[in-house]
């Protein structure tokens, strides 16, 4: 009888412990899910607020070449103009310091990138004369920059994304910095403090201020603007990869808030998920760099980069073929340098 009673008591204790354990697991899951729900709501809330600030439609009346209509992002080839604007605060217009044209073809699984040097001499309709393309934004905003790009590149520009340098720094800092593979050791001046910072060859983790100096330096690069373009692409890729990683989820609401304050685009909020899907699908695709050849020149004691007509023609032909759904582009090695690895 004593053994039986002891056995029943032990069984009851085990049941109580089991209930307590199950209750603990339930509470842990509840808190985890609850915290996740709060986090998810914060992300949703920040995204909604950011998308309202970010979206800015193009004034098509200011463009001679209109964007493609009814683009299916997961299926149709498209172009995206990335513009880094210097000294863009509030309503003040700055200069388009960084101009990069992406051509993405989901059917052929190819991505092409053309970086246009800021000193490229081109006709700026809003200014009424030829000038450096970097000045286009200050004369008429993104529409003036698109029109100036189209003076060189004869393909429709479907989407644009602009960011100012302050926003670039804040986004990198929100992610806790980015890691890049520095191609060679060099010094560059930091914005704000104007202090000189040394970038050492090899892997380095950079904060926002350092990353901005890293992508802007060009005078000490043996490849000139081409080397600068490669470093810009490197940092953009690092930002995208880190912002889409699971470890960055807790920081995502800060990143989205910074995007809302500093980024503008005509990508409709309803299409953002499709762009994320497309990026996930094509993130390992080799990026083929188009290099705009040209020569240095001084006109009225002002430095300009004069694009080579043959190079412009080759790039135009390449991109026109690239925008066909079944592209069989014949590449010209003078104008295209292909990345051997997508991670570079």
N, C-alpha and C positions, 0 to 999 in steps of 0.2 A: 504493500500500500504506500509505504514511504517513497519507494522508487517510482511508483506511478504518479504520486503527487509531484515529486521532484521533476519528473519528465514533463508533466503538464505545465508546471511553472516555467520550466526552461523553454517550452514551446511558445508560451504566452510572451515571454521576454523576447524571443526571436521574432515573433510576429510584430511586437511593438517596435523592435529595432528595424525590422523590414519596413514597417509603415513610416517610421521616422526617416529612414533612408530614402524611401520613395517620395516622401513629402519634401525632403531636402532637394532631391533631383528635380521634382516638379517646380519648386520655388526657384532653383537655379535656372531652369529652362525658361520659366516665366519672366525672371529678371532679364535674362539674355534676350529673349524675344521682345520684351517690353523696351529694353534699351535700344535694340535694333529698330523697333518701330519708331521710337522717338528720333533716332538717328536718320531713319529713312524719311520721316516727316520733315526733318531739318533739311535734308538733301533736296527733297521735293520742293520745300518752301523756298530755299535759296535758288534752286534752278528756275522756279517760276519767276521770282523777282529778277534774276539775272537775265533770263530770256526776254523779259519786257524791256530791259535796258539795252541789251545787246543788239536786238534786231533793228536794222535800219535798211529799208528798201532803197534800191537805186532809182534815181530820177532818169528814166529811160529817154526822156526828151533831150538829154545832154549827151547821149551816146549815138554815134553813127552806126556802130555794129552792135546789134541787140543780142542778149543772151539767148541760148536755146530755150524753147518752151517745153513745159510738161516733162521735165527730166525725171526719170525713174532712177534714183541714186544707186540702187543695187544692180542696175542693168546698163545704164547709158553712160557713154564717155562724157567727160565734163572737164572744165577748166576752173581753177581756183587761184585767185591772186592774193598772195600774202604780202601785206604792207606794214612795215615797222615805221611808225611816225615819230619823229624827233620833236620834242618841245610841244606836244599836243596837250594842252591843259584847258579844261572847261570848253569855252567856245573859240579859243585861239587855235588857228590852224598852223601846223608845223610843216616840216619837210618830210617827204617820203624817202627816208634814209635807206630802208631795205625794201627791195621789190623782187619778189620771187613768184614765178608762174608755174603752177602744178597742172599737169595734164594727166588725168586718171582714166584708165579704160578697164572697167570691171570684166569685160568680155575677154579681152586679150591678156588680162592680168598684168598690165604694164603701167608704170608710173614714170613720167618725164618731169624734170625740174630745170627751169631756166631762171637764172639769177641775172638781173639786169643791173649793171654797175650804176651807182647813183649819179656819176658824172656824165653819163651817156647823153650826147647832144641829140635832141629830137624836137620836132615841132609840137608846141603846147598850145592848143587851140584857145584855151581860156586866157592865155597870156598874149596870144597873137603873134608869136615869133618862136624861133628855135632857142632852146635853153637847156640847161641840165634837167634831166628827168626828175631829179630830187626836188626841184622847185614846183613841180606840177600840183602837188597836194595843197600847197599854200595859196594857189590861184583859184582852185575850184573843188577842193575836197577829193573824195575818192573817185567821183565821176571824171574829174580832170586827169587824175592819174591813170585811170582805165583808158581814157581817150588817148593819152600820151603813149601808153603801152601799145595800143592798137595802131599807132603810127608806124611801129616797128613790126609787131606781131599781128598778122592778119587772121586771127581766129577769135570767135566770140569768147568773152570772159563771162562765165556763168555766175560764179560766186566770188565774193571777196571777204577777206578777214583782215581787219586792221587792229593793231595794238600800239600803245605808246610805250616808251622805254620804262617809265615808272611801273606800269602794269606788268611788263616782262619781269622786272626785279621782284615784284610782290608775288607773282605766280610761282617763281622758282623758290622763293623763301617759304611760301606756304607749303610746298612739297618737301621742305627740309633740305633743299639743295639738290643738285644733279651731279652725276659723275660722268666725266668725259675722258677720252684718251687724247691727251695733248700731243700733237705731232712733232713739236720741237720746242725748245726752251726760248721764251721771249718775255719782254716786259711790256706792260700796257698800263695806261693811266686810268684809274677808277673815276667814275662820275661822282660828283658831289664833293668828296674829299680831295680829289685831284692827286691823290697819292699814287706812286708807281708800285705795281704789283708784279711779281715774277711768276710766270706759269712754267712749271717744269715738265719736261717731256715724260710721258707716261700717264697713268691713271691719276686723276685729281678730282676731288669733290669740291664743287664751287657753290657759293651762295649767289643770291640774285645779282648783287653789285659786281661780283667777279665774273659771273656768266655773261653779263652785258658787255664788260670790257673784253672778254674772250671773243665774242662774236663780232665786235666792232673793229678790232685791230686789223689793219691791212698793210700799213707802211713797212712793217718788219717781216711780212710774210714773203718768202721767196717766190710764191705762186701769185702774189698780188691779190686781185679781186677773186680769182678762182679759189685760192686757199681760204679766203674769208668766207666765200660761199659754202665751202665744204664744212667749215666750223659752224656756220649758221645751221646747216642741215643736221649736223651732229647734235647740237643742243636742242633743236626742235624735236628730234627723234627721242632724245633722253627725257624731255618734258612729257611727251605723249606717253611713252612707255611707263614712266613713273606714275603719272596721273591715272593710268588705267590699271595699275597693279593693286592687289588686295591690300598690301601694307599701307597704301595711301588713302584707304577709305576714310579713316578718321579725320584726315586733312581735307577731304574733298569739298566739304561745305565752305571752307575758307578759300579754296581755289576757285570755286564757282562764284563766290562773292566778289573776288578780285577780278574775275572775268567780266562780271557785270559792270564793274566800275571802269574797266580799261579796254575792253574789246568791243568792236562793232562788226556786224556781219549781216548780209542779206540772206543767210541760210535760215529758212523758216524753222521756228522751234519744233514744229510737227515733223521735220525731217531729221532732227538731230540723232534719233535712234538709228535711222537708216545709215547715217554717216558713221556711227559707232560700229554698226554691223560691218560696213564696208572696210573700215580700218582694221577690225579684227581679222577679216578675211584676207586683206592684202598687206598686213604689217611686215611680213617676211619677204615681200616682193623687192627685187633689186630696183633701185632708183637709177634711172639713166639721166646723167647730167648733160644738158645742152649748154655749150659754151659759146657765148656771143663774142666772136673775134672782132678786133678793131685796132685802132692806133691812138696814141696820145697826141694831142695838139693844143696849141695856145691860140685863141682868137681874141684880139683886143686885150691881150695880157691875162686872159682867163683860161684856166685849164679845162679841157673837155676830153671825153672819150668818144672817138668817132667810130661808129659801128661799120664793119666791112659789109658791103652790099651783097657779096656772094654768101657770106656767113648768114646774113639775115634771110636770104632766099632759101638756103638749105634748111634753116630752122623752121621757116614757114611751111615748107613742103613736108618736113618730118611731122610737125604738129597737125597739119591737115589730115595726113594719113592716119596719125595716131587717134584722131577723133572719129574715125570710121569704126563701126562695130567689129568688123573683121579685118583688122589692120595687118597688112603684110609689108611693113615699112622697110625700105632699103636705107640703112643708116649710112651717113657720111662721117667717116672717122675724124675729119677736120673739125666738125662742129659738135661731136658727141664724145663724151668720155664716160664709159660705163663703169659703175661701181662693181668691183669683183665680189664684194660682200655687202649685204643689206645693212649689216650692223655698223659699217664704217661711217 
